[in-house]
Amino acid sequence: MDSMDKTVKFNVKGDEKEASSQEILLAVYDALVEKEYHPINQIVGYLLSGDPAYIPRHNNARSLVRRKERDELIEELVRFYLANHRVDHPK
């Protein structure tokens, strides 16, 4: 069979396991700490404004944080906060 008749598979990086919001926030936090930024202020600045300049390129943090919509990241933060501060919360 001629090689021109064979189907070639193409894999896009999207086939990799998608990082969770939690994993993304923790990785971004670590990158900010390593660069000696105040991580809470920087993350809040990004979440409020949508401006990726609040997140450094260090350790690919800027690219990573943009993989999720900001509302998904905020949802993760609210879920975690409430789960850890309320006894009667639904799971």
FITI-288520 format. One record per residue (C-alpha): x, y, z; residue in three letters; residue number from 1. Coordinates in Angstrom, 3 decimals. Example, Ala and Ser with C-alpha at 12.3 -4.5 7.8 and 13.67 -1.06 7.14 Angstrom:
# residues 2
x y z aa i
12.300 -4.500 7.800 ala 1 .
13.670 -1.060 7.140 ser 2 .
//
This chain:
# residues 91
x y z aa i
0.000 0.000 0.000 met 1 .
1.298 3.409 -0.922 asp 2 .
2.118 5.763 2.014 ser 3 .
-0.126 8.388 0.428 met 4 .
-3.127 6.139 1.112 asp 5 .
-2.514 5.908 4.868 lys 6 .
-4.315 8.094 7.352 thr 7 .
-2.014 10.063 9.578 val 8 .
-3.111 10.831 13.135 lys 9 .
-2.626 14.329 14.424 phe 10 .
-2.738 14.935 18.168 asn 11 .
-3.289 18.407 19.497 val 12 .
-2.044 19.383 22.960 lys 13 .
-5.706 19.692 23.957 gly 14 .
-5.759 15.921 24.238 asp 15 .
-3.773 16.233 27.450 glu 16 .
-5.602 16.232 30.770 lys 17 .
-7.032 19.687 31.339 glu 18 .
-5.761 21.390 34.482 ala 19 .
-8.397 22.080 37.113 ser 20 .
-9.106 25.562 38.394 ser 21 .
-7.492 24.557 41.682 gln 22 .
-4.303 23.373 39.970 glu 23 .
-4.129 26.561 37.928 ile 24 .
-4.627 28.866 40.908 leu 25 .
-1.986 27.032 42.935 leu 26 .
0.537 27.095 40.084 ala 27 .
-0.064 30.805 39.488 val 28 .
0.272 31.487 43.217 tyr 29 .
3.605 29.627 43.316 asp 30 .
4.916 31.548 40.296 ala 31 .
3.953 34.858 41.894 leu 32 .
5.668 33.933 45.160 val 33 .
8.815 32.890 43.284 glu 34 .
8.870 36.267 41.515 lys 35 .
8.329 37.983 44.910 glu 36 .
4.981 39.545 44.030 tyr 37 .
2.111 39.750 46.497 his 38 .
0.151 36.784 45.071 pro 39 .
-3.276 37.654 46.468 ile 40 .
-3.177 41.213 45.106 asn 41 .
-1.973 40.036 41.702 gln 42 .
-4.584 37.272 41.373 ile 43 .
-7.375 39.623 42.476 val 44 .
-6.152 42.229 39.992 gly 45 .
-6.315 39.669 37.200 tyr 46 .
-9.718 38.319 38.221 leu 47 .
-11.264 41.793 38.440 leu 48 .
-9.729 43.290 35.327 ser 49 .
-9.041 40.361 33.032 gly 50 .
-5.651 41.914 32.291 asp 51 .
-3.108 39.065 32.048 pro 52 .
-0.287 41.532 32.826 ala 53 .
-1.044 40.912 36.520 tyr 54 .
0.290 37.375 36.091 ile 55 .
3.949 36.795 35.204 pro 56 .
5.118 34.600 32.363 arg 57 .
7.347 32.827 34.895 his 58 .
6.704 29.062 34.886 asn 59 .
4.133 29.617 32.135 asn 60 .
1.707 31.069 34.721 ala 61 .
0.171 33.651 32.374 arg 62 .
-0.613 31.086 29.731 ser 63 .
-1.909 28.663 32.336 leu 64 .
-4.294 31.142 33.989 val 65 .
-5.826 31.997 30.619 arg 66 .
-6.878 28.374 30.039 arg 67 .
-9.905 28.910 32.272 lys 68 .
-12.509 31.632 32.182 glu 69 .
-12.203 34.061 35.078 arg 70 .
-15.663 33.141 36.352 asp 71 .
-14.544 29.496 36.647 glu 72 .
-11.586 30.549 38.782 leu 73 .
-13.797 32.757 40.967 ile 74 .
-16.271 29.890 41.335 glu 75 .
-13.466 27.637 42.581 glu 76 .
-12.383 30.253 45.121 leu 77 .
-15.925 30.760 46.441 val 78 .
-16.576 27.014 46.580 arg 79 .
-13.355 26.397 48.512 phe 80 .
-13.969 29.298 50.898 tyr 81 .
-17.504 28.224 51.736 leu 82 .
-16.574 24.543 52.023 ala 83 .
-13.924 25.460 54.580 asn 84 .
-15.923 28.005 56.578 his 85 .
-19.389 26.466 56.862 arg 86 .
-20.337 23.277 58.619 val 87 .
-23.722 22.895 56.899 asp 88 .
-22.656 23.464 53.306 his 89 .
-23.867 21.261 50.465 pro 90 .
-21.172 19.390 48.568 lys 91 .
//
